[in-house]
Amino acid sequence: MRRADTVPPIEEVAAVTQRLAVLLSAGVSPVSAWGYLLPAYDAATAGAPRADQQSVDLPPELGRRVSSTRREVRGKQGSLSAKDAAAVPVAVPITPRAVDSKHAGTGTAPILRAAARAAARGDSVADAIAGQARRQRWEISPRIVDARASAGRPARGHGDAAGQAESAWLGLAAAWQVATQAGAPLAGCLRELAGSLRELAQVQRDLDVALAAPRATARLVMVLPVIGVVFGSLMGFDSLHTLFMTVPGLVCLGGGALLMLAAAGWNRALVRRAGPPDLTPGLRLELMAIAMSSGGSLDRSRALVQATAERYGIASGTDGGSVDRILGLSTRAGVPAAELLRSEAEQLRRDARSAGQRRAASLSVTLMLPLGLCVLPAFMLVGVVPLLLSVLSSTLTTF
């Protein structure tokens, strides 16, 4: 199984967020950081691009920033810890196949290009990220479906994956917007956001594991009718004629098809309900912590976070009440609110992961219901009943 099929798209957003945090912690300017993250070949080490490589068309000013930033980061990597240094991206050639497979779910390369161009021109980086992410929600998802269909693989669930990637990019855009407007340090929040996205990606993996056994069983059961029909034909019973050319056989075929469609819809509904209700738990708390850490007033910070959330479609969820409660505690106790807000956000993320693990565990059990009530009866109708009808017909004809 290829990596593109196993890595949740949201984890690619987490990787970009973590790398941004490392670069900013190392002292790289925000404008240069976006340029360095561009998936372009490194002219200093790779030489001229080969025919199978894909270069990035950059404005001259941005190209100079990219080259300057790469030299800057190489000089700073020696001061990083081993863990942080490993997170700093090394410029490598990106082939068309790599773009199609690795970045198909999130459109990472176009978003990085949009952010880098906006940073170089002095435009809003957050707006560039959000705008590109929203466009790709409707542009990339159909291509994923078509590509998987042409490869003979199911496209189910990739619309949700595109939505998860969009929500993750919008969360990153909101954090960037609040930090730049409030004048607050961004690296710490980006680390927290990256950790939250990775935890959500792990929940998605848990759901995939829960789905693996029922899906494999359903595929096996759907092969069995073919085996049953072939087995009946080898034994001298005309199961194919009974299934396709007689009224009872057609009734069995139609009933089996309806049961399989019902099982597919039931499975999708169960998986959809098991998904995380909030893809960025604690994000509003983190945004408020960023705004408050800059030393701004409470009213200004509230207004900034509210405007940013509305601008980038950040749902309040359970965060709204938590923000008010923590700010009230901070006011009564006379202590800084930023640390309390971050602690509450971390607690919400832990709660979200625990809830996701519980949903994944229960999903592995509830998915047995469509299997037992729809898939297995469909197998009986398509594979067993025609064989029995053929046996009875042959027996009665003999007598």
Buried (B, 14 or more C-beta within 10 A) or exposed (E): EEEBEEBBBBBBBBBBBBBBBBBBBBEBBBBBBBBBBBBBBBBEEBEEEEEEBBEBEBEEEBBEBBBEBBEBBEEBBEEBEEEBBEBBBEBBBBBEEBBEBBBBBBBBBBBBBBBBBBBBEEEBBBBBBBBBBBBBBEEBBEBBBEBBEEEEEEBBBBBBBBBBBBBBBBBBBBBBBBBBBBEBBBBBBBBBBBBBBBBBBBBBBBBBEBBEEBBEBBEEBBEBBEEBBEBBBEEEBBBBBBBEEBEEBEEBBEBBEEBBEBBBEBBBEBBEEBBBEBBBBBBBBBBBBBBBBBEBEBEBBBEBBBEBBEBBBBBBBBBBEBBEEBBEEBEEEEEEBBBBBBBBBBBBBEEBBEBBBEBBEEBBEBBEBBBEEBBBBBBBBBBBBBBBBBBEBBEEEEE
